[in-house]
């Protein structure tokens, strides 16, 4: 198997990428052959698509500023991450792990490298459509495949490996179930990430820095091409070994809607809060499985231990009304950041179900959402008491 790098001029926004690649191949006396696989860098494709954004043109929202502080990011870049991702899974200082179209991407696929100073390159708009188009334009009657590739890290491993974002003319995943191992045992779960492995091979030649090789031809690969041009298969987060075992997604994530009315009920309940000592008013609205909503504000007391939080006040009202199954609770406070239930409130709510959705907001409208079990992992429940 051969890997042949294609060195091009600097790709700029608005460039015709297929033309640029064809010219570079002609200059290097390279020609595509039947069975060749063309791997193209996603950042190069995105640049040609005009997905270059200058950070000075980005106005971060209050939520972006809040998340940027949490993950030690530039608020303007955090704003782009929120816009480009479907869900914030979590993160560490400097990196936010996101879900986008069924795949995990650091920072929503936003690339700082190989971008002009003060700018970033967003994820390509339609990588699958681009792979199909490049295949059609450069194939010219030859049976070739095109892969749009990127690089990722594996859990607990240092360094990057290749990952395919889209491919045309190739089955991205080969199902090896039913085949036999060396000792005749039937393979039960094995699927080969063919496209990812090919991108890894190409990146040895393409590099990650200033090599100026945004594409590579893989020749004589031991596989058959096909007419496939389908999205690369993914699995739901709950079925992912890493996300499931490590509890990924447990961090509160930006609120994406669905409980606006409940938040408004919590704001209304906050108006009735009694907080003469701290001035910190909180309102909670608890949604029962019956569809009824129970709202309450916090009640302070000169003897501080005698006070009660809004969440527990709402819970007491609900239980006194005969409701003991709950779907969600919205909490709103007069704070700069979305207010989160205290430990006592989390424990009190846990008595009635770990799957309760918790929407945490402030009076400015910023909001985060999480499952109760994410806010109180390994909770003490009735199951912990031996005689129950």
N, C-alpha and C positions, 0 to 999 in steps of 0.2 A: 504494500500500500504506500502511495506517495502523497505528500502534502506540499503543495506548491503555493507559496505566498504571492499575493497580488499587491504590489506597491503602487499607490496612487498619489496624485497631488492632494493637497489639503482640501477636504470636502467642506463646502460652505452651504449655508441655508439657501434653498432654492435650486441647488445643483440637481441635474438628472443623474441619479446614482447609477442606473443601468448603463448610460452612455459613458460615465466616468470609468466604470469597471471594464467595459469593452475596450475603451481606448488604452487603459493600462495593460490589458492583456495583449493587445496588438503591439504596444511598445516593447513588451517583454517577450514577444514572439511566442505567446501562449494561446492556445485555442482549446475551447471546451470539446470534449469527446463524449460519445455515448457512455453512460454509466458514471460520469463525473458528478460529484456533489460539491456545490458551491456554498461555502459558509461565509455569511456577511455579518459584520459587527452591528449590534443593535444601536450603539451610540452613533455610528456613521449613518445608518438609516434615519435615525431620529434627527440628526443635524440636517441632512438633506431635506427632510420633511419640514424644516423650519421650527422644530421643537426646542429651539434655543431661547432661553428666558434670561433677561438681565435682572438681577435681584433688586436693583434700584427701582424697577418698575412694579415691584410687588408690595402691596399694602397688607401687612399681617392683621388678621382679626384678633379680637381678645382671646379666643380659644387657641389660636396659633401661638400667641405669646405665652399662654399658660402651659401648653404642651412643650414649647421650646425651652422654657425654664426647667421643666421636668427632665427633659432628655438632653439638655445642654446643646441645643441646636440654634442656628440663626433663625429668628422668628419668621423671616421672609421665606426661607427654605421650608420651614415647618408648615407655612401656609400652603405651599405647593404640594407638600406631602399629603396634607388633608384633602386637597382638591383631587389628587391623582389616585388615592387609595380608596378601596371599599371598606376597609376596617383597619384600625390600629390594633395590632396584636400585643405589643409591648415594646421593650427596648432597653438599651443600656446607654450610658452617656456617649453621645455622638452618633448613635445609630438607632433608628426607629424601625421596628419590624412591622411590615404591613401585608395585608391581603389585597390582591388586585386580580380580578377575573380568575379566581381559583388558584392562584399561585402566591407563594411567599416571596416578597421582595424587600430587601433593605431600602429604606427611604423611598418606597414606592417606585423603585427603579430609576430615581433621579440621579444623574451622573455628574459629579464635579470634575472628574478627570477628563482631559482632552476637550475641555470647554474654555473659551476665552476668559480672561480674568474678569471676575465679577458676574459671571453667568453660570448657568447649569443647563444640562441637556435633559429634557423630560423623556419619558418612555415613548417609543414609537406609537403613532396613532393607531395603525392597523397592521401589525407585523405579519399576520397571515395573508392579508390581501397583498401586501408588498412582496412576500415570498412568491406568491402565485404570479404576480406581474413580472418580477425579475426573471422567473423561470421561463415565462412565455417569451419575453423579449430577447433573452440571451440564448435560449435553447435552439431556436431557429431550426426546428425539425429534429434536433438531437434529443435523446432521452436523458435528461439531467434532473437533478434534484437541487433545491435551494433551501438552506436553513438560515434563519435569523438567530444568531447566537449571542450569549452574554456570559458573564462569569459570576459564580457564587461561591460561598464557603460552605463546607459541611460542618455539622455540629461537632465541636471539640477537636476540629482539625485546623491546622494553620495552613493558609494558602488558598488560592482560588482554583476551581475547576470549571469546566464549561457546562452551560445549560442552554438548551434550545427553547426559544420563545415561540417559534412557529416554523413549520416546514411544509414544502410542497414537492410532491414527487417521491415521497418516502414515507414509510410507516414509522412514526416517531418511536413507538414502543412495540417490541416484538414479544408476543405471548409464547413463552416457552413451557407453559403448563402441558402436561401430557408427555413431554420428552423424558428420557431416562438419564440418570447420572451414570458415573463409571461403574457402579455396582448394581445397575439395573433398577434402582428405585425411581418411581415416577415423581417428577417435579410437580408440586401442588400449587405453589404460589409465585414461582419465578416469572418475572417479566423483565425483558432487557430494555434499558433506556438507550436505544440505538442512537437517536439524534443527539442526546446529551454527550454520549461517548465520542461521537464524531466532532462535536464542537470542542471538546477537551483536546482532541488530537490536533485540530486546526489551530488552537490557541498557542500551542508550543511554537508555531511559526509566526502567528499574528502578533503575539505579545500583548502587553498591557500598557506600555508607555509610549515612547516617541518613535516606535519602529516605522510608523506610516504604512502599515500593512493591514488595511481594514477588512480584507477578504482573503480566502484561500480556497484552492481547488483540492479536493480529496479524490484521488484516482486509484482505481483497482481495489476499492474496499470490498471485503468479502460478504456482500449482501446484494439483494435484488432491489431495484427501484420499483416504484409503483405509481399509480395515478392518484394516490391519496393526497388530499389537500384539506384535511380536517384539523380542527383545533387539537392540540396535544392533550391527551387524556390527563385528568387530575382526579384526586380523591377528596371527599369532604374533610374539613378540618377534624371533625370528631372521629374519623377513621384513620387519621394519620398517627403513626406510632409515636413520633416525637412530640407532636402537639398534645396528644392525649396523655402520654406518660408524664410529661413535664408540666402539664397544666397551662400550656400557652393559651393566651387569650384571657387569662385571669385578671389582667390589669384593667382598670376602668378605661373605657374607650369613648371617643366623642359620641354624643347623642345624635342619632340619625333620624329621629322622628318616631311617631307612633303613639306617643303618650303626651301630646301637647295639651289635651284637655285635663289630664291628670296634673300636669305641672301648673296649669292655671288654677285648679282647685287648691293646690298647695299654697300658691301665692295668696289666694283669698283667705285661706286658713291662717296664714302668717299675720294678716291684719288683726286677728284676735289674740295674738300672742301677748303674754304678760311678762315683760322683761325690764322692770324698773331699775335693776341693779347693773346689769351688763349692757343693756341696750341692744343686745344681740337677739334679734327675733328670728324664729324658725317656724315654718309651716310644713305640715306633712299631709299627704292625701294617700290613703290606702285603698287600693282597688281589690274588692272581694271577688271571688269566683262567681258570685251571684250577679255581678255587674254593679253593685252598689259601691259608692265611694264614701269613705269616712275620713273627714278632715279634722285637724286640730293644730293648735299652736303650742309652743313651749310655755311652761308656767314656772317662773322663778319664785324663790322663797328666801326670806332673810336668813333662814337656816339653810344653807346651800344644798345640803343633802336631801332636803324635803322637796326640792324642785323636780319637775318631770319634763322630759324632752318631748318635742312635738310628735315624734314617731311612736313613742310609747303611749302618749295620750290618745293618738288616733287608734292605736291597737286596742287600748282599753275600751274605747267607744265601740269598736267593731265587735269585740268579743262579747261585750255587754248586750249587743244587739243580736247575738246568736251566730255571728259570722266567724268561721274558724279556718277558712281556706282563702288564700290570697294570691293574686297574680302579680301585682306590682305595687310599689310605693314611690311616690315622688316627694323629694325633700328640697325645700327652697329656703335659703337663708340670706340675711342682710350682710353678705361677705363679699370680698373681692373675688374669691374663687368659689366654684361649686362646693356646697357643703355636704359632707359625708356623715352618715350616722355614726354616733359614738359606739364604743364597745358594748355598753349595756343595751342599746337599741338593736344592734346587730344580733346579740344573743337573744333578746326578747322576740325578734322577728323569726329567728331560726327555729324557735319552738313550733312554728306553723309552716315551715317548708323552706328548704335550701334553694329552691328554684325561683324564688321571688325575684323579679326584676327590680333593681334599685336605680332610680333616676335621680341624680344629684345635680342641683342647679343653684344659681344665685339670682338676685333680683334683676341683674342685667341681661339675663337670658342665656348665659353660657351654661352648658350642661354636659355631664358625663353619664355613662350607664354601665352597669355591671350586674352580674348575678350575685345574690346574697352569699352563696357559697364561695364566690371569688373574694368577697370582702371579709369572710370569716372562715378560712379553710380549717379543716380538722376540728370542727366545732363540737362542743359538748352537747349531746342531745340525749333523749330518752333511751336511745340504744346503748348509751354508755353505762346505764344503771342496770346492774346484773338482774334484778328481779323483774325487769320489764321486758 
